[in-house]
């Protein structure tokens, strides 16, 4: 292979081959330890199964702490070709970063070797706060336990950072109230502004190295905290260490403190009777943190801001409404009101966003809980008696004005109740807010989307275009209330298609308009959109 | 039996005649007079005579939305020698807000106007009037050139928020539309009114001035003959084919292009809306009833007759029960 000289022949080293090579790129020669896993040329857990290691290069970009060069090459199942691709990738890195000193525009977090505490992984999730941290701000934090998981036979505990007890002001993290309910632990924090690193990118390993980043006041605080905190606590006391990263953001790393054994000691100040706190010469156990703020949580994809930023009322949370609600929450909506008088029963589960495990339950409570489980930024209000109330009190007079005022406070109302009375009432209230009505025909063959104004008329006119079979309904033994036939897939595909169309309208500032979707089964399934 | 499109459109126009809502019109006129007097009293020496500039003034109004605009032409130095258009807009807004908001109306800022929506009276009537503040270009010139600058509170079309807008002669704009509408009552006027019915039924759409000008442009560009449906269809086709590229010189200032009041996307949607409407009506004559709705408050004699004897009209009149969620 041109430009590659074998120094030590490869040998079988447990489950991998290891050897030494020198790579020559335009006269620049660099030695590498090469490790090849048994699965080569396939990837291992999404990463290349070959490593090129040179510890002298760790100050360069895209080099891991063990000196491994980060190369990401293309998939290739043929070993010779894959090896050539990997060597070419390594040469590219040498040319760009070793010779060319290219600086990556994309910020990468500092390199941290995460550890465990009592053989358990700990993850701390943080989000934005309405507070500006100043250098050397420190204090306590409140934690909320989220869940215990398992991975590779190890237990994983996940906590949320609930609140920073900042000087003179408690800075609440912007989780929704649902996630703020219980304080299940405490921790400490200090904002040090610059990342605590050696070689530009590798986090410090020893408590002593951290001392340069903190001030005596913090050391005193740490000493006082060591006295105050219950030594019986078996969980780690997380010390969050914050620093600035690009984009005017703060990132937090977490050092584990054993409640019974703070990593500090007292040192007598020469010539006085006073003592000063110093860090011990001990290795730091770093625990995992994750910025889980709204922009990262929904970073991979959100619906149009006009949908996500507003208050949405969903009326009717059966198969359509619950699928819609779930899609909206996963799409980034944070303020949703659910209205439905109905109860969830086992037979609802097969095609709606409900679970068997919660048993028989009010739909608004059941779905509300399921939605809270999805997003930590969600605020849900529920209104079980909404349709009863509005039908009872609507009178064409002042009460209508009150309803108008209440409903116009929403930015979007989506009626999935398939209740013609509701369609009539919502239309006749002449709301300023956009009202969208979604319903399906039997077998979810058509999904109809109509909007105000003239919503009720459009509903009548569009449904008049369909040939519907009134007999082919699902009518289980002993049931007096037949319903439509359709699978979760039949319904979800139509609802998602409709949401995509509505979202597109909002993204392009065009009113969603009236349309129906039709799924036709011929040789293939075709879904067509018919606009009005 | 398929819908007779000509008969239907005639009924639409008849049911939307202004005179059928004379009581409501009178209330609008009275309220407009009251606002005019209030403005004149407040801005005694800095305001020229306010005038009407909406559809009513242009003879193109329909009775489901009167579209009453009251232009308030201010002197150049009305808000100080260095006063801005924004100062003018905000000053008038504050005056109207303090006088009416929460007492008898809701007052809100709109694109270039200030909207007043009065609370419903005992008859359930709601009066809506838009006040449009404008300022002459140079001190004392308005009486000669009639030109005014407007303030753009909220972005629309290609006009950015905060931009100076129009520098136009609003009197000339009104006169241009009114003259054509009066001279061609069976063509230009009827088609403009039908397009307004379409827009109100849809709940959104281009500014009325855009619809008025593009209709006139269609009549000037094509030979448009036949019955009311044939004329309407030709204009709809013209809008479909030309909305994205048409230039609509402002009759009050040929340097302005009224087509700029819409973004390229909005023009594209307008074209697409026309295409959809024409396609659906071609597929079923009955669809014309959905796009151009009769004002049910004032049904035509035949419709009344049907209702009186309980004759079931063709097609369903309510959504079906087998609609599912």
HADDOCK unambig.tbl for C-alpha pairs under 7 A between the chains (distance, minus, plus):
assign (segid A and resid 318 and name CA) (segid B and resid 325 and name CA) 5.97 0.50 0.50
assign (segid A and resid 319 and name CA) (segid B and resid 325 and name CA) 6.10 0.50 0.50
assign (segid A and resid 320 and name CA) (segid B and resid 325 and name CA) 5.29 0.50 0.50
assign (segid A and resid 416 and name CA) (segid B and resid 325 and name CA) 5.53 0.50 0.50
assign (segid A and resid 417 and name CA) (segid B and resid 325 and name CA) 5.54 0.50 0.50
assign (segid A and resid 418 and name CA) (segid B and resid 323 and name CA) 5.82 0.50 0.50
assign (segid A and resid 418 and name CA) (segid B and resid 324 and name CA) 5.19 0.50 0.50
assign (segid A and resid 418 and name CA) (segid B and resid 325 and name CA) 5.10 0.50 0.50
assign (segid A and resid 420 and name CA) (segid B and resid 319 and name CA) 6.62 0.50 0.50
assign (segid A and resid 439 and name CA) (segid B and resid 323 and name CA) 6.24 0.50 0.50
assign (segid A and resid 439 and name CA) (segid B and resid 324 and name CA) 5.38 0.50 0.50
assign (segid A and resid 439 and name CA) (segid B and resid 325 and name CA) 5.09 0.50 0.50
assign (segid A and resid 440 and name CA) (segid B and resid 323 and name CA) 5.98 0.50 0.50
assign (segid A and resid 440 and name CA) (segid B and resid 324 and name CA) 5.11 0.50 0.50
assign (segid A and resid 440 and name CA) (segid B and resid 325 and name CA) 6.26 0.50 0.50
assign (segid A and resid 441 and name CA) (segid B and resid 322 and name CA) 6.98 0.50 0.50
assign (segid A and resid 441 and name CA) (segid B and resid 323 and name CA) 5.59 0.50 0.50
assign (segid A and resid 441 and name CA) (segid B and resid 324 and name CA) 6.09 0.50 0.50
assign (segid A and resid 453 and name CA) (segid B and resid 201 and name CA) 6.55 0.50 0.50
assign (segid A and resid 453 and name CA) (segid B and resid 202 and name CA) 6.46 0.50 0.50
assign (segid A and resid 453 and name CA) (segid B and resid 203 and name CA) 5.82 0.50 0.50
assign (segid A and resid 454 and name CA) (segid B and resid 201 and name CA) 6.85 0.50 0.50
assign (segid A and resid 459 and name CA) (segid B and resid 319 and name CA) 5.89 0.50 0.50
assign (segid A and resid 460 and name CA) (segid B and resid 316 and name CA) 6.57 0.50 0.50
assign (segid A and resid 460 and name CA) (segid B and resid 317 and name CA) 6.36 0.50 0.50
assign (segid A and resid 460 and name CA) (segid B and resid 318 and name CA) 5.16 0.50 0.50
assign (segid A and resid 460 and name CA) (segid B and resid 319 and name CA) 4.13 0.50 0.50
assign (segid A and resid 463 and name CA) (segid B and resid 319 and name CA) 6.59 0.50 0.50
assign (segid A and resid 464 and name CA) (segid B and resid 315 and name CA) 6.79 0.50 0.50
assign (segid A and resid 464 and name CA) (segid B and resid 316 and name CA) 6.17 0.50 0.50
assign (segid A and resid 484 and name CA) (segid B and resid 324 and name CA) 6.88 0.50 0.50
assign (segid A and resid 531 and name CA) (segid B and resid 276 and name CA) 6.72 0.50 0.50
assign (segid A and resid 532 and name CA) (segid B and resid 276 and name CA) 6.22 0.50 0.50
assign (segid A and resid 532 and name CA) (segid B and resid 277 and name CA) 6.59 0.50 0.50
